[in-house]
Structure formats: structure tokens, C-alpha cells
């Protein structure tokens, strides 16, 4: 049967990888809508490649460029937040949620309310609004399929197992481009260095998160909500080769691992075809050519973002929301060269402390409440950035 799909965030790295999977099997998929933030030209290109019925650009000022690029075609064009939510809320078989940042939460929630199966690549649905978002999915009986390579690996490893048989889940981390650096050297990291990940091809924000190890902390929070696990049942290990994506340790001491090439088309295909396993192997894994597989403990003194994420996860409630919001704003400030790389976790820590003093760390009761807390946390984080930004020359 043909599977009707909407791609939220079609111009990002996940969206473009999904387009490759769909193009490789065009008779299996029909694309209903594709969306983007502001890149009208690329969105138009993807809409035509995938024969999408609709193209929606979040930035309304980019809509004229989108209409011009798609003039003479049958693609329906629209722009703005309302148009994005409306398109996301139209019933399809599956919605791939790949918008980066908290901007992806409301459109994904609209897709949940429509009853669409969600292939989830937007972290913020769970790191910003975790408990509320999971409750919304349960209310509408919607299946969440994890796209992130680590969570997708765990999802596969848990098939056929009872949760009572699971002792611990371990996510792997490459360690990023600065593994083994000194604190003094980290202080001089540039945005260009931070986005140059040695293994994965990702967008700028996620690449910086990987470099600080905050990405792995956010993934722990995601895993807690996705698999309904206690924080103490979750762990991280540095695995520079990025061949093993997750481990599940069973109560009897057995350790099961999921392995695969570092290619996001693989977990994306797993979700798009679920519950069947189909799709071409874009990149294989030749075990005979693997020279070694190494593992080490993460250095939380050098990379305190992971420790902050663990502490927020253990506290739960609004701490996760504040952590995520402060980190997103701090990373954006670093990419704008306003603060030093090592100030990113400092901004997050100070924002958490200030939010706690202001009584803001209560559990958000809904997705909208979580997003309001996200807004408040960003305002606090913005003040922290002002007090910690680089001196102007």
C-alpha cells in the first residue's frame, strides 16, 4: 500500500535524507506536504522532487519566493505559523517531524491531534514538553517512532523484550570534535570548528550540541520519556567510531547492541517502512574492515553540559524545559559569535538557577504551558548572555 507522508522540516539534514529514502522507492510513498523555515528555493526543489501536493514556508516573508519558484506547478503554497500548523494537522499515514528546535513542537502536536503516526526527529517535543507531549500522544492513541539513531537503535533492541527484563539502556556518543582537548583550548573554539562533526552530517545547532555533549544529555531525556524509564536506568558511553548506536543490558547481564553505518537514511527508512523492514541499504557495514571498537567514560568535568542534563532529568518537571530552552538560546548566541564555546553550559546552569529562584520549575501541565515556560526561560537566558558575551572590539 502507498503510505501518505508529510515532512515537517524538509530542507534540513533529516528531511533531505528522508527525501533520498522516498525517491528510492517512489511507488511506496506519496508526499502530501513539505515544510521549511525560510529556505524557499530548496523547499520548492524538494516539493518538485517528491511531487508534494503542498509546500509551506514558516517565514511569511519568504512566501513570494516560494510562489515564484513553484509558479506553473500544481503545488499549493502557503506561509506563516498558522499555515504550518494547518498543514501539519491534516490527516496522513505518517508525519516525519524534523523541524529543529522548539518551533517544531506545536506543528508536531497538531499532527498528533490528527491521529498521524509520528516519525520523531524533533528533540524538543520531548525535551521541552516531554510528559505533556507523551500524554497527548497517549490521548490520541498515536504511535511515536524514534528517528534519532540512538533511540531508533533502542526501539529495535526492545522489540520482543519485556521492560521488566531490561536493567539498563546505554546510548553511545562519538565524543564530538573536541574529545581530549584541554579546558584552555576549548575556550577558543570557533563556530566553524564546532559545526565540523567528524562522523555525522548534521545541522549547525545539533552539531554544536554534539560538541558540548549536550546532545547526548538531551537524548537521555528523550529516552526517559520515549521508553518510560527511570533516570538511573539510562547511561552514556563514548564510542568514537559510531558503529554501535545503543546497548540494552538485560537483568541477567546479557548486553545486546545495535550496529550500523553512520548514515541517517538507515533509521529514517526503518521508521518510514515500519512495521516492515524494507528499503535499500544505502551504506553497508563491513565488519572485517573495522579495525577496532573503543569505549570510554564521558568527561563531565570537561563537558559539563552532560552533567547539567542528567541533573535536569533527575529533577524532571520544568527543569528539562528550562535546560532545553536555555541551551537553544546559548547555542544560537555562540553561533553568532556573541559568547565563548565554554559559556554555553554556564548560560544553561545560570538560567536553571534563576528559574528555580523564580519558582518556574513546576511540571508543565500541557504542551502550551511547556512552550510558555520555554519562552520565560529564553528571556532569562538572554539576560545571562548579555552579562557573559564577548567584549566588542
C-alpha positions as CSV (number, residue, x, y, z in Angstrom):
1,X,0.0,0.0,0.0
2,X,1.1,3.6,-0.7
3,X,2.0,5.5,2.5
4,X,1.0,9.1,2.6
5,X,3.6,11.3,4.3
6,X,4.1,14.9,5.5
7,X,7.7,16.1,6.1
8,X,8.0,18.9,8.7
9,X,11.4,20.4,8.2
10,X,12.1,19.1,4.7
11,X,15.1,21.2,3.9
12,X,17.2,20.2,6.9
13,X,19.6,17.2,7.0
14,X,16.9,14.8,8.2
15,X,14.4,16.0,5.7
16,X,16.8,15.7,2.9
17,X,17.9,12.2,3.9
18,X,14.2,11.2,4.1
19,X,13.8,12.6,0.5
20,X,16.5,10.2,-0.6
21,X,14.7,7.2,1.0
22,X,11.4,8.2,-0.6
23,X,12.9,8.8,-4.0
24,X,14.5,5.3,-3.9
25,X,11.0,3.8,-3.7
26,X,8.5,6.2,-5.2
27,X,5.8,3.7,-5.6
28,X,5.7,3.1,-1.9
29,X,5.3,6.7,-0.8
30,X,3.1,9.7,-1.6
31,X,4.2,13.0,-0.2
32,X,1.3,15.2,1.0
33,X,3.1,18.3,2.3
34,X,6.7,19.5,2.8
35,X,7.6,22.4,5.1
36,X,10.6,24.6,5.8
37,X,11.6,27.6,7.9
38,X,12.8,30.2,5.4
39,X,14.7,28.4,2.6
40,X,12.1,28.9,-0.1
41,X,14.3,27.8,-3.0
42,X,15.3,24.5,-1.5
43,X,11.8,23.8,-0.3
44,X,10.5,24.3,-3.9
45,X,13.2,22.0,-5.2
46,X,12.2,19.2,-2.7
47,X,8.5,19.7,-3.3
48,X,9.0,19.1,-7.0
49,X,11.4,16.2,-6.5
50,X,8.9,14.4,-4.2
51,X,5.7,15.5,-6.2
52,X,4.3,17.0,-3.0
53,X,0.8,18.5,-3.0
54,X,1.6,21.3,-0.6
55,X,4.7,23.4,0.3
56,X,4.6,25.6,3.4
57,X,7.2,28.1,4.5
58,X,7.1,29.2,8.1
59,X,8.7,32.7,7.4
60,X,5.9,34.6,5.6
61,X,8.4,37.0,4.0
62,X,9.8,34.0,2.0
63,X,6.4,33.1,0.6
64,X,6.7,35.2,-2.5
65,X,10.0,33.5,-3.4
66,X,8.3,30.1,-2.8
67,X,5.4,31.0,-5.1
68,X,7.7,32.3,-7.8
69,X,9.8,29.1,-7.6
70,X,6.7,26.9,-7.9
71,X,4.8,29.1,-10.5
72,X,3.2,27.0,-13.1
73,X,3.1,23.8,-11.0
74,X,0.2,22.2,-9.1
75,X,1.9,22.6,-5.7
76,X,-0.3,24.6,-3.3
77,X,1.9,27.2,-1.5
78,X,1.3,28.9,1.8
79,X,3.3,30.6,4.6
80,X,3.3,31.5,8.3
81,X,2.9,29.7,11.6
82,X,-0.8,29.1,11.2
83,X,-0.4,27.7,7.7
84,X,2.4,25.4,9.0
85,X,0.2,24.1,11.9
86,X,-2.8,23.7,9.5
87,X,-0.7,21.6,7.1
88,X,0.8,19.5,9.9
89,X,-2.7,18.9,11.3
90,X,-4.0,17.3,8.0
91,X,-4.5,13.5,8.3
92,X,-1.8,11.4,6.6
93,X,-0.4,8.0,7.4
94,X,2.8,9.3,8.8
95,X,4.3,12.7,9.7
96,X,8.1,13.0,9.8
97,X,8.8,15.7,12.5
98,X,12.2,17.1,11.6
99,X,11.9,20.8,12.4
100,X,14.9,21.8,14.6
101,X,14.1,23.5,17.9
102,X,11.0,24.4,19.9
103,X,9.5,25.7,16.7
104,X,8.7,22.1,15.9
105,X,6.6,21.4,19.0
106,X,3.3,22.9,18.0
107,X,3.2,21.6,14.4
108,X,4.0,18.1,15.7
109,X,1.3,18.3,18.4
110,X,-1.1,19.3,15.6
111,X,-0.1,16.1,13.7
112,X,-0.6,14.1,16.9
113,X,-4.1,15.5,17.3
114,X,-4.8,14.5,13.7
115,X,-4.0,10.9,14.7
116,X,-1.0,10.6,12.4
117,X,1.8,8.2,13.2
118,X,4.8,10.3,14.1
119,X,8.4,9.6,13.0
120,X,10.0,11.8,15.6
121,X,13.3,13.6,14.9
122,X,12.4,16.8,16.7
123,X,14.0,16.5,20.1
124,X,12.1,19.4,21.6
125,X,8.8,17.6,21.7
126,X,10.3,15.5,24.5
127,X,13.0,17.8,25.9
128,X,10.7,20.8,26.1
129,X,7.3,19.2,26.6
130,X,8.1,15.6,27.4
131,X,5.4,14.5,29.9
132,X,2.7,16.6,28.3
133,X,3.6,15.5,24.8
134,X,3.6,11.9,25.7
135,X,0.2,12.3,27.4
136,X,-1.1,14.0,24.2
137,X,0.1,11.1,22.1
138,X,-1.5,8.6,24.5
139,X,-4.8,10.6,24.4
140,X,-4.9,10.3,20.6
141,X,-3.5,6.7,20.5
142,X,-0.6,7.9,18.3
143,X,2.5,5.8,17.8
144,X,5.8,7.6,18.2
145,X,8.6,6.1,16.1
146,X,12.1,7.4,17.1
147,X,14.3,8.6,14.2
148,X,17.4,9.6,16.1
149,X,19.9,6.8,15.5
150,X,20.4,6.1,19.2
151,X,16.7,6.0,20.1
152,X,15.9,4.1,16.9
153,X,18.5,1.5,18.0
154,X,16.9,1.2,21.4
155,X,13.5,0.9,19.8
156,X,14.8,-2.0,17.7
157,X,16.6,-3.7,20.6
158,X,13.5,-3.6,22.8
159,X,11.3,-5.5,20.3
160,X,10.3,-8.8,21.8
161,X,11.6,-7.9,25.3
162,X,9.6,-7.1,28.4
163,X,10.7,-3.9,30.2
164,X,11.0,-6.0,33.4
165,X,13.8,-7.9,31.7
166,X,15.8,-4.6,31.0
167,X,18.4,-3.5,33.5
168,X,20.0,-0.5,31.7
169,X,19.9,1.3,28.4
170,X,23.2,2.9,27.2
171,X,23.4,5.5,24.4
172,X,26.6,5.9,22.6
173,X,28.3,9.3,21.8
174,X,31.1,9.9,19.3
175,X,32.6,12.4,21.7
176,X,32.4,15.2,19.1
177,X,35.3,17.0,17.5
178,X,36.9,18.2,20.8
179,X,37.3,14.9,22.7
180,X,40.5,15.1,24.7
181,X,41.0,18.8,24.4
182,X,42.0,20.9,27.4
183,X,39.7,23.5,29.0
184,X,42.0,26.3,27.9
185,X,41.9,25.1,24.3
186,X,38.1,24.7,24.4
187,X,37.7,28.4,25.4
188,X,39.0,29.4,21.9
189,X,36.7,27.1,19.9
190,X,35.1,28.9,16.9
191,X,31.6,28.2,15.4
192,X,33.3,26.9,12.3
193,X,35.2,24.3,14.3
194,X,32.2,23.3,16.4
195,X,29.9,22.5,13.4
196,X,32.6,20.3,11.7
197,X,31.5,17.0,13.2
198,X,34.0,14.2,12.5
199,X,31.4,11.4,11.9
200,X,27.8,12.7,11.3
201,X,26.4,15.2,8.8
202,X,24.1,17.4,10.9
203,X,22.7,20.9,11.1
204,X,24.6,23.7,12.9
205,X,22.6,23.6,16.2
206,X,22.8,19.8,16.6
207,X,26.5,19.8,15.7
208,X,27.3,22.3,18.5
209,X,25.2,20.2,20.9
210,X,27.2,17.2,19.9
211,X,30.5,19.2,20.5
212,X,29.3,20.2,24.0
213,X,27.8,16.7,24.7
214,X,24.5,18.4,25.5
215,X,23.1,16.5,22.6
216,X,23.7,13.3,24.5
217,X,22.1,14.8,27.6
218,X,19.0,15.8,25.7
219,X,18.9,12.3,24.2
220,X,18.9,10.8,27.7
221,X,15.8,13.0,28.5
222,X,14.2,11.8,25.2
223,X,14.8,8.2,26.1
224,X,13.3,8.6,29.6
225,X,10.1,9.8,28.0
226,X,10.0,7.5,25.0
227,X,10.6,4.3,26.9
228,X,9.2,5.3,30.3
229,X,12.5,4.7,32.1
230,X,13.8,5.9,35.5
231,X,16.8,8.2,35.1
232,X,19.1,5.8,36.9
233,X,18.4,3.2,34.1
234,X,20.0,5.4,31.5
235,X,23.7,5.8,30.7
236,X,26.1,7.2,28.1
237,X,29.4,5.8,26.8
238,X,31.8,7.5,24.4
239,X,32.3,5.4,21.3
240,X,34.3,7.4,18.7
241,X,33.7,5.0,15.8
242,X,29.9,5.5,15.9
243,X,29.3,1.9,14.8
244,X,27.3,0.8,17.8
245,X,24.4,3.2,18.5
246,X,22.9,1.8,21.7
247,X,23.2,-1.1,24.2
248,X,20.5,-2.8,26.2
249,X,21.8,-4.6,29.3
250,X,19.3,-7.2,30.5
251,X,18.7,-8.3,34.1
252,X,20.7,-11.5,33.5
253,X,23.8,-9.5,32.5
254,X,23.5,-10.0,28.7
255,X,24.3,-7.0,26.6
256,X,22.6,-6.5,23.3
257,X,23.9,-3.9,20.8
258,X,22.5,-2.4,17.6
259,X,25.2,-1.7,14.9
260,X,25.1,0.1,11.6
261,X,26.9,2.7,9.4
262,X,26.7,6.3,10.5
263,X,24.0,7.2,7.9
264,X,20.7,8.7,9.0
265,X,18.9,7.2,6.0
266,X,19.0,3.9,7.8
267,X,16.9,4.8,10.9
268,X,14.7,7.0,8.7
269,X,13.9,4.1,6.4
270,X,13.3,1.9,9.4
271,X,10.6,4.4,10.6
272,X,9.1,5.1,7.2
273,X,8.6,1.4,6.4
274,X,7.6,0.4,9.9
275,X,6.4,-2.2,10.9
276,X,8.0,-3.9,7.9
277,X,11.7,-3.8,7.2
278,X,12.4,-2.7,3.7
279,X,14.3,-0.2,1.8
280,X,17.7,-0.4,0.1
281,X,20.9,-0.4,2.2
282,X,22.4,3.0,1.3
283,X,25.6,2.3,3.2
284,X,26.6,-1.2,4.4
285,X,28.8,-2.2,7.3
286,X,31.8,-4.3,6.6
287,X,32.8,-5.8,9.9
288,X,36.1,-7.2,8.5
289,X,37.2,-3.6,7.8
290,X,36.6,-2.4,11.4
291,X,40.0,-2.0,13.0
292,X,38.7,-1.5,16.5
293,X,35.7,-0.5,18.6
294,X,36.6,1.5,21.7
295,X,34.6,2.8,24.6
296,X,35.3,5.3,27.4
297,X,33.5,7.3,30.1
298,X,32.4,10.8,29.2
299,X,34.4,13.6,30.8
300,X,31.8,15.6,32.5
301,X,34.4,18.0,34.0
302,X,35.5,19.0,30.5
303,X,31.9,18.8,29.1
304,X,29.6,19.9,32.0
305,X,26.5,20.1,29.7
306,X,26.0,16.3,30.1
307,X,26.0,16.6,33.9
308,X,23.5,19.5,33.7
309,X,21.2,17.4,31.5
310,X,21.4,14.5,33.9
311,X,20.6,16.7,36.8
312,X,17.6,18.2,35.0
313,X,16.4,14.8,34.0
314,X,16.7,13.6,37.6
315,X,14.7,16.6,38.8
316,X,12.2,16.4,35.9
317,X,9.2,18.7,35.8
318,X,10.1,22.1,34.4
319,X,13.9,21.7,34.7
320,X,14.0,19.8,31.4
321,X,12.1,22.5,29.6
322,X,14.3,25.3,31.0
323,X,17.5,23.3,30.2
324,X,16.4,22.9,26.6
325,X,15.4,26.5,26.1
326,X,18.5,27.9,27.7
327,X,20.7,25.7,25.7
328,X,19.0,26.5,22.4
329,X,19.4,30.2,23.0
330,X,23.0,29.8,24.2
331,X,24.0,27.8,21.2
332,X,22.4,30.4,18.9
333,X,24.4,33.1,20.7
334,X,27.6,31.1,20.3
335,X,26.9,30.6,16.6
336,X,26.5,34.4,16.3
337,X,30.0,34.7,18.0
338,X,28.5,36.5,21.0
339,X,29.7,34.1,23.7
340,X,32.6,31.7,24.0
341,X,32.0,27.9,23.4
342,X,32.7,27.2,27.1
343,X,30.0,29.7,28.1
344,X,27.2,27.6,26.7
345,X,26.8,25.3,29.7
346,X,27.4,28.3,32.0
347,X,24.4,30.1,30.5
348,X,22.3,26.9,30.9
349,X,23.4,26.5,34.5
350,X,22.7,30.1,35.5
351,X,19.3,30.0,33.7
352,X,18.3,26.9,35.7
353,X,19.3,28.5,39.0
354,X,17.5,31.8,38.2
355,X,14.4,29.8,37.1
356,X,14.5,27.8,40.3
357,X,14.7,31.0,42.4
358,X,11.7,32.4,40.5
359,X,9.6,29.2,41.1
360,X,9.4,28.2,37.5
361,X,10.4,24.6,37.7
362,X,6.9,23.1,38.2
363,X,5.7,20.4,35.8
364,X,4.1,21.9,32.7
365,X,0.6,20.6,32.5
366,X,0.2,20.9,28.7
367,X,2.2,21.5,25.6
368,X,1.1,25.1,25.6
369,X,2.2,25.5,29.2
370,X,5.6,24.0,28.4
371,X,6.0,26.4,25.5
372,X,5.2,29.3,27.8
373,X,7.8,28.2,30.2
374,X,10.2,27.8,27.2
375,X,9.6,31.5,26.4
376,X,10.2,32.6,30.0
377,X,13.4,30.6,30.2
378,X,14.7,32.1,26.9
379,X,14.1,35.6,28.4
380,X,16.2,34.7,31.4
381,X,18.9,33.1,29.3
382,X,19.0,36.2,27.1
383,X,19.9,38.3,30.1
384,X,22.6,35.8,31.1
385,X,24.1,36.0,27.6
386,X,24.2,39.8,27.9
387,X,26.2,39.5,31.1
388,X,28.6,36.9,29.6
389,X,29.1,38.0,26.0
390,X,32.4,38.6,24.4
391,X,33.8,42.1,24.6
392,X,33.3,44.1,21.5
393,X,36.4,45.3,19.7
